[in-house]
């Protein structure tokens, strides 16, 4: 990587406007969804479109947050770390939107369907597991929580992000609808990230 490139990116990540810009970028999927919702551009099956859209964005943000660790180890990219928490919290935000839309608009808190989802339908069990695993991560995303848990335990807990992403990929895979290749692509991407983490841990053992 050339020195000019690393200097430029370093300056970019450390710019005082970098965080607000990343925050605004993370809001774009929500703004586009709201626009399409308000202008009736969500197609005939509005419920399915919103479920698919928010589900995909949840997984994308989750995978993006997992990319930060390998990327920040590249020369001049250490400043990327300051976006990890924000991107992870956006993954949680889109996951809540995705789940709430299903419960509130799709099934309208119908108890029978809820119980069936929780006990019989593996697709929903995997989705709920993915969301449940994100809760302790979001709850411990503050600096105070890191101090309280201690760095090592916090890091260990935050490996749950990989398990949540795995459950998200399985959830998508079990959807069993048209997009057969997309969950496979997400799964391969996640496998590459996991392989990187395993390789790094093995070669940097103390
Ligand atoms: C309580 C938790 C959850 C519920 C109830 C839920 C429910 C749903 C529903 C109803 C769909 C649409 C199925 C259809 O095509 O008709 C869906 C799709 C999807 N969900 Fe979830 N989900 C949950 C959590 C999650 C989480 C945490 C993730 C990501 C980590 C996720 C990722 C996806 C993806 C990627 C799709 C497929 C999108 C597509 O077809 O392109 N879901 N989910």
Boltz pocket constraint, residues with backbone or C-beta under 6 A from the ligand:
constraints:
  - pocket:
      binder: B
      contacts: [[A, 48], [A, 51], [A, 52], [A, 53], [A, 54], [A, 55], [A, 56], [A, 58], [A, 59], [A, 62], [A, 95], [A, 98], [A, 99], [A, 102], [A, 124], [A, 126], [A, 127], [A, 128], [A, 129], [A, 130], [A, 131], [A, 164], [A, 165], [A, 167], [A, 168], [A, 169], [A, 171], [A, 172], [A, 175], [A, 177], [A, 179]]
      max_distance: 6.0
